[in-house]
Amino acid sequence: MSVLVLASASAARAAMLAAAGVETEIMPARIDEAAVRQAMLATGAAPRDLADKLAELKALRISARRPGRLVLGADQVLVLGGEVFDKAASRAEARRQLLTLRGRAHQLLAAAVVALDGAPLWRHVGAARLTMRPFSESFLDDYLDRIGDLALQAVGCYHLEGPGAQLFARVEGDHFTVLGLPLLEVLGFLRARGVLPE
């Protein structure tokens, strides 16, 4: 039996856990992220709280279906000047977002919540600061041509583990947090819980 149920469709999160040797069952949670995001931001919720709540909702949704199992929910939020960015819905939107981020520093928040039997058991929010270089529009168009629909799969429209690295001048913080999961903290929790060896 797998150590953990991952309540996420993210291939990057699944790959990180697999590479770290954590056997995982993938069971994506279907929640209305846009509605939760809109409601929380309308009430002035902090971006950190938004990431945490979305991760919690995912973990709880799947935990109710997997009694006795540890369920990991995760979410990532990009913040620039107090504004929270969503995943782009089109290439044109991805281009606009990247032009907005160009030459500026933004923050990525990656939240993880582990639930057991329908209740949150553990949580962590990791943060990283990324500074994009002032790239040209021709570079941007070439970049979008090369990565295609991958730009629509991640908040920020970049994949730091691939060609997206060329968009940046500086990255400060945990690499795994940038990829969407505070992996080292998750592994620490699993060791403390006794499901991974010390």
Phi, psi and omega in degrees: 000143180293154180289327193215146169258126179261115182271056185207146175267003184291117177295326181295317179294316179298319181293321178298314180295316179297317180296330179277359177085021180262114178289126189227137170265130181265123179215085185301137176273137178254100175235158179275083184299321182297318180293318179296314180302311182298315181295316182290318180292327178295333180264008176082021180297145177288147178306322178300318179293326178296312179300316181297316182294317179296319177297318180296315180300320178295313181298317182292322180302314182279326180301325179296335181264350184232069181301141179080000183250145172282127182240126180258121171253146181214152175206158180228139181232136175254132182233130175226116178056036180087349179268135178264129181262141173263170170298144178287145181264349182208166177299319180299320178291321177299318179298315179298316180298314182294326175293325177293321181282338185305129176074010184232162177261139175226171181244139171250131176245124179243115182257144175225134176228130175254129179243153176220126178053043174080012179227142177294138184245327185203150178208153176204143173237118177265154180228144175221151179243126183237136179244119177279145177280162179277072183288160180279160177293329178292322175298317181299314180297320177295318178302312180295324175298318183290319185267343176055228185291349175301332179297337183267357185264351183225143174299136183092346175065023178227157176234100185300334181282359180227218182300340179298340178301331181288350178280347193250148173260331185202141174228124180240124180126181185290128181302319182293324176299319178299323181281353172116006180207126175285074191300316184298321178291321176299315179297321177298318177297315182296325176292315180297330180281345178089009180267348171236148182291147176286000000 
